[in-house]
Amino acid sequence: MAGSRFKRDDRNPKKWMIDTTITLPDGSHRHFKKRGYSSKNEASADFSESVNLFIKKSGYKIIGDFEKITDEYIEYKSSKVKISTIFLYKGIISKYLRFDSQSSNTVYSADFLKKFRKKIIDSGLSQSRINKILATFRDVSEFAFNREIIPLNAYRRSRTFLEPISGHHPINRRYKIWTIGQYKEFIATFDDNDKYRVLFKWLFFSGCRIGEALALQWKDFSTEEKTIHIYKTASSRFSTGRSEITSTKTAAGDRFILLNQSMTDDFNELKIAFGQNLDSFLFFGKNKPIGHTTVRRIFTEHTQKANLPRIKIHEIRHSNNTWLLNVDQSREVADIVTRRLGRSSLKVTLDTYYHSDPAVEEELIGKIDI
């Protein structure tokens, strides 16, 4: 930290100088002077950069005040949004908004913002990703302005230069999917008694999100009705490695998924091995969900064993979506697929499991041989 002081240059009264005491990171104090400024405003504008350079030359790492702004922003957001969203913000900030030792004065200059925008647009990212980065930067700026950390003119510049790009920007990244044949090659890499075989079979069968799968408890499974009730998700707790159970991503995420006989039998076998009580987790019978990282690691290992093109865990969901719609593209089937995936219908919101004809759904899922 440094306490600033600007005064007339004691060697040339027509000039201004910085004359201050700097507190270094180790707690020691150093006297710092810099002369030759034409005005007090010029000395003030150069103050942060000059002091930071002095501290850096003294052998210490500099943390610019913009980095502190983003740290405070994450802390603020942690109490406002879901854990998964915090990870999204943190990932964008750490990858795109960490400007080495930059002061907010530099970051919010028109030249810096203009170069930043061009760099992100030319990065080859998808339009949605580019706009998410720009939107996060804008949100950080609004947070800083509301906290009176940056002035109004800096906030206005951020709004000007960080506007989203238009819909004409090419999208370079598309979801990848596997065919049913590729899925069968993948699942064949598991031994019959491997507990993770059932987990991945379920993910491909249901199209549910990984957090929704890991949050399932035995009380959510009905062997008589051959259903799984999805109404919650397991999110990794920020910075702790633990998980917390929250509601599904959207209201449409609260749904029942009809099972075929093969999937029902797999769950019944799993229940014999891991069904300690109704509140224990379906994967795999403990009092807390298994970790997302573990599932991703095993998925990667078996993808490599099967020598298959790499897809993300979430793209299992898109594979399921494609398979079902390839079976039948009627409106009724589209509504069933929409509900099974926990999405909002185009025209009809299916509130309960039996809103659609269950016989139609049973016939549909019977056509998927996995």
C-alpha positions as CSV (number, residue, x, y, z in Angstrom):
1,M,0.0,0.0,0.0
2,A,1.1,3.6,-0.5
3,G,0.0,6.9,0.9
4,S,0.1,9.4,-2.0
5,R,1.4,12.9,-1.8
6,F,1.9,15.3,-4.7
7,K,3.8,18.6,-4.5
8,R,5.8,21.1,-6.4
9,D,9.2,19.8,-7.4
10,D,11.7,21.0,-4.9
11,R,14.3,21.3,-7.7
12,N,12.1,23.0,-10.3
13,P,9.0,24.8,-8.9
14,K,7.4,24.8,-12.4
15,K,7.1,21.0,-12.2
16,W,5.3,18.6,-9.9
17,M,6.6,15.5,-8.2
18,I,5.4,12.4,-6.3
19,D,6.7,12.3,-2.7
20,T,5.3,9.4,-0.7
21,T,6.0,6.6,1.7
22,I,5.3,3.1,0.4
23,T,4.4,0.1,2.6
24,L,5.9,-3.0,1.0
25,P,4.2,-6.4,1.3
26,D,6.6,-7.5,4.1
27,G,5.4,-4.5,6.2
28,S,8.6,-2.4,5.7
29,H,8.4,1.2,4.6
30,R,10.3,2.9,1.7
31,H,10.4,6.6,0.7
32,F,9.6,7.1,-2.9
33,K,10.1,10.2,-5.1
34,K,9.6,10.8,-8.8
35,R,10.0,14.2,-10.4
36,G,9.3,16.0,-13.7
37,Y,5.5,16.1,-14.1
38,S,4.0,19.1,-15.8
39,S,0.9,19.1,-13.6
40,K,-0.5,17.6,-10.4
41,N,-3.0,15.6,-12.5
42,E,-0.2,14.1,-14.6
43,A,1.6,13.0,-11.4
44,S,-1.7,11.6,-10.0
45,A,-2.4,9.6,-13.3
46,D,1.1,8.1,-13.2
47,F,1.1,7.3,-9.5
48,S,-0.2,3.7,-9.4
49,E,2.0,2.5,-12.3
50,S,5.1,4.2,-10.9
51,V,4.6,2.8,-7.4
52,N,3.8,-0.7,-8.7
53,L,7.0,-0.6,-10.8
54,F,9.0,0.4,-7.8
55,I,7.5,-2.4,-5.7
56,K,8.2,-4.9,-8.5
57,K,11.8,-3.8,-8.8
58,S,12.1,-4.3,-5.1
59,G,11.4,-8.0,-5.6
60,Y,7.7,-8.3,-4.8
61,K,4.8,-9.5,-6.8
62,I,2.3,-6.8,-7.6
63,I,-1.5,-7.3,-7.4
64,G,-3.2,-4.6,-9.4
65,D,-6.3,-3.1,-8.0
66,F,-8.4,-4.6,-10.9
67,E,-7.4,-8.0,-9.7
68,K,-8.7,-7.1,-6.3
69,I,-11.9,-5.9,-7.9
70,T,-12.5,-9.3,-9.5
71,D,-11.7,-11.1,-6.2
72,E,-14.3,-8.9,-4.4
73,Y,-16.8,-9.5,-7.3
74,I,-16.5,-13.3,-6.9
75,E,-16.9,-13.0,-3.1
76,Y,-20.0,-11.0,-3.6
77,K,-21.5,-13.3,-6.3
78,S,-20.9,-16.4,-4.1
79,S,-23.8,-15.4,-1.9
80,K,-26.1,-14.5,-4.9
81,V,-25.9,-17.3,-7.5
82,K,-25.5,-21.1,-7.7
83,I,-22.2,-22.7,-7.2
84,S,-22.0,-23.9,-10.8
85,T,-22.4,-20.2,-11.9
86,I,-19.6,-19.2,-9.6
87,F,-17.3,-21.7,-11.3
88,L,-18.3,-20.2,-14.6
89,Y,-17.5,-16.6,-13.5
90,K,-14.3,-17.7,-11.8
91,G,-13.1,-19.6,-15.0
92,I,-13.8,-16.6,-17.2
93,I,-12.0,-14.2,-14.9
94,S,-9.0,-16.4,-14.3
95,K,-8.6,-17.1,-18.1
96,Y,-9.5,-13.8,-19.7
97,L,-9.8,-11.0,-17.1
98,R,-6.5,-11.4,-15.1
99,F,-4.5,-8.5,-16.4
100,D,-1.0,-8.7,-14.8
101,S,-0.6,-6.0,-12.2
102,Q,-2.9,-3.6,-14.1
103,S,-4.5,-0.8,-12.3
104,S,-8.2,-0.1,-12.9
105,N,-7.2,3.3,-14.5
106,T,-5.3,1.3,-17.2
107,V,-7.9,-1.4,-17.6
108,Y,-10.7,1.2,-18.1
109,S,-8.9,3.3,-20.6
110,A,-10.4,3.4,-24.0
111,D,-7.3,2.0,-25.6
112,F,-7.1,-1.0,-23.3
113,L,-10.8,-1.8,-23.7
114,K,-10.7,-1.5,-27.4
115,K,-7.7,-3.9,-27.7
116,F,-9.3,-6.3,-25.2
117,R,-12.5,-6.5,-27.3
118,K,-10.6,-7.1,-30.5
119,K,-8.5,-9.8,-28.9
120,I,-11.6,-11.7,-27.6
121,I,-13.5,-11.4,-30.9
122,D,-10.4,-12.6,-32.8
123,S,-9.8,-15.5,-30.5
124,G,-11.8,-18.1,-32.5
125,L,-14.3,-18.7,-29.6
126,S,-18.0,-19.2,-30.2
127,Q,-20.3,-16.2,-30.3
128,S,-22.0,-17.3,-27.1
129,R,-18.6,-17.7,-25.3
130,I,-17.4,-14.3,-26.5
131,N,-20.6,-12.6,-25.3
132,K,-20.4,-14.4,-22.0
133,I,-16.8,-13.0,-21.5
134,L,-17.9,-9.5,-22.4
135,A,-21.0,-9.7,-20.2
136,T,-18.9,-10.9,-17.2
137,F,-16.5,-8.0,-17.7
138,R,-19.5,-5.6,-17.9
139,D,-20.9,-7.1,-14.7
140,V,-17.6,-6.7,-12.9
141,S,-17.6,-3.1,-14.0
142,E,-21.1,-2.4,-12.8
143,F,-20.2,-4.0,-9.5
144,A,-17.1,-1.8,-9.2
145,F,-19.1,1.3,-10.0
146,N,-21.9,0.6,-7.5
147,R,-19.2,0.1,-4.9
148,E,-17.7,3.4,-5.9
149,I,-14.4,1.7,-6.8
150,I,-14.3,3.1,-10.4
151,P,-15.7,6.5,-11.5
152,L,-18.7,7.0,-13.8
153,N,-16.6,7.7,-16.9
154,A,-14.8,4.4,-16.5
155,Y,-18.1,2.6,-16.2
156,R,-19.5,4.3,-19.3
157,R,-16.4,3.3,-21.3
158,S,-16.9,-0.3,-20.2
159,R,-20.5,-0.3,-21.4
160,T,-19.4,1.2,-24.8
161,F,-16.6,-1.2,-25.5
162,L,-18.0,-4.4,-24.0
163,E,-21.3,-4.6,-25.9
164,P,-22.1,-8.1,-27.1
165,I,-21.3,-8.9,-30.7
166,S,-24.1,-9.2,-33.3
167,G,-25.7,-12.4,-34.4
168,H,-23.7,-12.4,-37.6
169,H,-20.5,-13.6,-36.0
170,P,-19.6,-17.1,-37.1
171,I,-20.0,-19.9,-34.5
172,N,-16.9,-22.1,-34.6
173,R,-17.7,-24.5,-31.8
174,R,-20.5,-27.1,-32.0
175,Y,-21.6,-29.8,-29.7
176,K,-20.1,-33.3,-30.4
177,I,-22.1,-36.4,-30.1
178,W,-21.6,-40.2,-30.2
179,T,-23.6,-42.6,-32.2
180,I,-25.3,-45.5,-30.5
181,G,-22.6,-47.7,-32.0
182,Q,-19.9,-45.6,-30.4
183,Y,-21.7,-45.7,-27.1
184,K,-21.7,-49.5,-27.2
185,E,-18.0,-49.6,-27.9
186,F,-17.5,-47.3,-24.8
187,I,-19.7,-49.3,-22.5
188,A,-18.0,-52.5,-23.5
189,T,-14.8,-51.3,-21.9
190,F,-16.4,-51.8,-18.4
191,D,-16.5,-55.1,-16.7
192,D,-20.1,-56.4,-16.0
193,N,-19.6,-55.9,-12.2
194,D,-18.1,-52.4,-12.5
195,K,-20.4,-50.1,-10.6
196,Y,-19.5,-47.2,-13.0
197,R,-21.0,-49.1,-15.9
198,V,-24.5,-48.5,-14.6
199,L,-23.8,-44.8,-14.0
200,F,-22.7,-44.2,-17.5
201,K,-25.4,-46.4,-18.9
202,W,-27.9,-44.2,-17.0
203,L,-26.3,-40.9,-18.3
204,F,-26.6,-42.1,-21.9
205,F,-30.1,-43.5,-21.4
206,S,-31.6,-40.6,-19.6
207,G,-29.8,-37.5,-20.9
208,C,-29.8,-36.1,-17.4
209,R,-27.2,-33.6,-16.3
210,I,-24.2,-35.1,-14.3
211,G,-25.2,-33.1,-11.2
212,E,-28.8,-34.5,-11.4
213,A,-27.5,-38.1,-11.6
214,L,-25.1,-37.7,-8.7
215,A,-27.9,-36.2,-6.5
216,L,-30.2,-39.2,-7.0
217,Q,-31.2,-41.1,-3.8
218,W,-32.9,-44.5,-3.5
219,K,-36.1,-42.7,-2.4
220,D,-36.2,-41.3,-6.0
221,F,-36.3,-44.7,-7.6
222,S,-39.5,-46.7,-8.0
223,T,-39.1,-50.3,-9.2
224,E,-42.9,-50.8,-9.3
225,E,-43.5,-47.8,-11.6
226,K,-40.1,-48.0,-13.3
227,T,-39.4,-44.4,-12.8
228,I,-36.7,-42.1,-11.5
229,H,-37.7,-38.7,-10.0
230,I,-35.2,-35.9,-10.8
231,Y,-35.8,-32.7,-8.8
232,K,-32.3,-31.8,-7.4
233,T,-28.7,-31.5,-8.4
234,A,-25.3,-32.0,-6.7
235,S,-23.0,-29.0,-7.2
236,S,-19.4,-28.8,-6.2
237,R,-19.2,-26.4,-3.2
238,F,-17.0,-23.5,-4.2
239,S,-13.3,-23.9,-3.2
240,T,-14.0,-26.8,-0.8
241,G,-14.1,-29.9,-3.0
242,R,-17.4,-30.9,-1.3
243,S,-20.9,-31.0,-2.8
244,E,-24.2,-29.4,-1.9
245,I,-27.6,-30.4,-3.0
246,T,-29.8,-27.7,-4.6
247,S,-32.9,-27.6,-6.8
248,T,-32.6,-28.3,-10.5
249,K,-31.3,-25.8,-12.9
250,T,-34.9,-24.8,-14.1
251,A,-38.4,-25.5,-13.0
252,A,-38.8,-27.9,-15.9
253,G,-35.9,-29.9,-14.4
254,D,-38.3,-31.4,-11.9
255,R,-39.5,-34.5,-13.8
256,F,-40.0,-38.2,-13.8
257,I,-38.1,-40.4,-16.2
258,L,-39.6,-43.7,-17.4
259,L,-37.2,-46.6,-17.3
260,N,-37.1,-49.7,-19.6
261,Q,-36.8,-53.1,-18.1
262,S,-33.0,-53.3,-18.6
263,M,-32.4,-50.1,-16.8
264,T,-34.8,-51.1,-14.0
265,D,-32.9,-54.4,-13.6
266,D,-29.6,-52.6,-13.4
267,F,-30.9,-50.3,-10.6
268,N,-32.3,-53.2,-8.7
269,E,-28.9,-54.9,-8.8
270,L,-27.3,-51.7,-7.8
271,K,-29.7,-51.3,-4.9
272,I,-28.8,-54.8,-3.5
273,A,-25.1,-53.8,-3.5
274,F,-25.4,-50.1,-2.4
275,G,-28.9,-49.4,-1.2
276,Q,-28.1,-48.8,2.5
277,N,-31.3,-46.8,3.1
278,L,-33.7,-44.6,1.2
279,D,-31.6,-41.5,1.9
280,S,-28.3,-43.0,0.7
281,F,-27.2,-41.9,-2.7
282,L,-28.0,-44.1,-5.7
283,F,-24.4,-43.8,-7.0
284,F,-23.1,-45.4,-4.7
285,G,-24.9,-45.8,-1.4
286,K,-23.1,-43.3,0.7
287,N,-24.3,-40.3,2.7
288,K,-22.8,-37.8,0.2
289,P,-22.5,-37.7,-3.6
290,I,-19.4,-38.9,-5.4
291,G,-17.3,-36.1,-7.0
292,H,-17.8,-34.7,-10.5
293,T,-14.0,-35.0,-11.0
294,T,-14.0,-38.7,-10.3
295,V,-16.8,-39.3,-12.9
296,R,-15.0,-37.2,-15.5
297,R,-11.7,-39.0,-14.9
298,I,-13.3,-42.5,-15.4
299,F,-15.1,-41.2,-18.5
300,T,-11.9,-40.0,-20.0
301,E,-10.1,-43.3,-19.2
302,H,-12.7,-45.5,-20.8
303,T,-13.1,-43.1,-23.8
304,Q,-9.4,-43.7,-24.5
305,K,-9.7,-47.4,-24.0
306,A,-12.4,-47.5,-26.6
307,N,-10.3,-45.2,-28.9
308,L,-13.3,-43.0,-29.4
309,P,-13.4,-39.2,-30.2
310,R,-13.4,-37.2,-27.0
311,I,-16.6,-35.6,-26.0
312,K,-17.5,-33.7,-22.8
313,I,-19.7,-35.3,-20.1
314,H,-22.4,-32.8,-20.9
315,E,-22.3,-33.9,-24.6
316,I,-23.6,-37.3,-23.5
317,R,-26.9,-35.4,-22.9
318,H,-26.8,-34.1,-26.5
319,S,-26.1,-37.6,-27.8
320,N,-29.2,-38.9,-26.0
321,N,-31.3,-36.0,-27.4
322,T,-30.2,-36.8,-31.0
323,W,-30.9,-40.5,-30.6
324,L,-34.4,-40.0,-29.4
325,L,-35.3,-37.4,-32.1
326,N,-33.9,-39.7,-34.8
327,V,-36.4,-42.4,-33.7
328,D,-39.5,-40.2,-34.3
329,Q,-39.8,-36.5,-35.1
330,S,-43.5,-36.1,-34.3
331,R,-44.7,-33.3,-32.0
332,E,-45.7,-35.8,-29.2
333,V,-42.3,-37.4,-29.2
334,A,-40.6,-33.9,-29.2
335,D,-42.6,-33.0,-26.1
336,I,-41.6,-36.3,-24.4
337,V,-37.9,-35.7,-25.3
338,T,-38.1,-32.1,-24.0
339,R,-39.6,-33.3,-20.7
340,R,-37.1,-36.1,-20.3
341,L,-34.2,-33.7,-20.7
342,G,-35.7,-31.2,-18.2
343,R,-36.1,-28.4,-20.7
344,S,-39.1,-26.0,-21.2
345,S,-41.4,-27.2,-24.0
346,L,-41.8,-25.1,-27.1
347,K,-45.6,-24.8,-26.5
348,V,-46.6,-27.2,-23.7
349,T,-45.1,-27.4,-20.2
350,L,-45.4,-30.9,-18.9
351,D,-45.9,-30.5,-15.2
352,T,-46.3,-34.1,-14.1
353,Y,-45.1,-37.5,-15.2
354,Y,-48.4,-38.7,-16.7
355,H,-49.1,-35.5,-18.6
356,S,-48.2,-37.3,-21.8
357,D,-49.4,-40.8,-22.7
358,P,-47.0,-43.1,-20.9
359,A,-47.6,-45.8,-23.5
360,V,-46.1,-43.6,-26.2
361,E,-43.0,-42.9,-24.1
362,E,-42.6,-46.6,-23.2
363,E,-42.7,-47.5,-26.9
364,L,-40.2,-44.8,-27.7
365,I,-37.6,-45.8,-25.1
366,G,-38.0,-49.4,-26.0
367,K,-36.5,-48.6,-29.5
368,I,-33.2,-47.5,-27.9
369,D,-31.1,-50.7,-27.5
370,I,-28.4,-49.8,-25.0
